[in-house]
Amino acid sequence: MSDLRIHIDRDLCDGCGSCITACSEDVLALEDGKANLIAEDFCDGFGECLPACPTGALSLEAKPHTCRS
């Protein structure tokens, strides 16, 4: 598991769904005609979906770290 997750630029997303097909973790879905990360905790951060996006709407970003006491 990576410390990265997918970020979706909703302004660039055209809703084609190619990233959803490419995602092996099934963490992406179309919502309101745009790709959305629906299961952030299960995103492996390997970016298999990135090359599938024809508009470049996907990128990797660091997962926020939570402090545990």
N, C-alpha and C positions, 0 to 999 in steps of 0.2 A: 504494500500500500504506500502510496506517495503522499508527500505533504502538499501536493498540488491538487487543484480542482479546476473544473471548466468554468470559464466566465463567458457569458453570451451577451454580445452587444445587440440589444433588441432593435436598435436603429438600423443595423446592417442586416439582420436576419430577414430573409425573404419567405420563411415558413416552408421551405421545400421538403424538410424532413430527412434529408440525407444524413445528417448527424445522428438522428435517432436510429436509423438502420445500421450505422457504423458502430454505435456504442454497444460494446459487449456486456456492459453492466446493467443495461436497461434503466438508466437514471435520467434519461431525457424524454420529454414528451412535448407535443404541440399544445399550447394554451393560448387562446385568443389569436391564433394564426402565427405564433412565434414559438421557437424552441425555448424550452424552460428546463432548468435543472430541478428535477422533482425529488431526488433522493441524494442530497449532497453527501451524506455520510457514507454512501456506497460508491461514489465516484472514485475510481482507482487513480485518477490523475495521470494516466499514461498518454492521454490525448489521441486515442485511436480515431476519434470523431473529427479532429481538426482538419486533416486533409480532405475530408468528405464535404466540407462546407465551401460552396462555390463563391460566397460573398466575403469570406474572411471574418465572419462574425464571432468565431470562437477563438479563445486564447486560454492559456493556463495562468492561474494566479495562486498565490500561497493560501492555504487554508488558514483561517484564523485559529490561533491557539487559545484554548481555554485554560485558565488557571485552576488547578485542583488542589484543595487544601488537605 
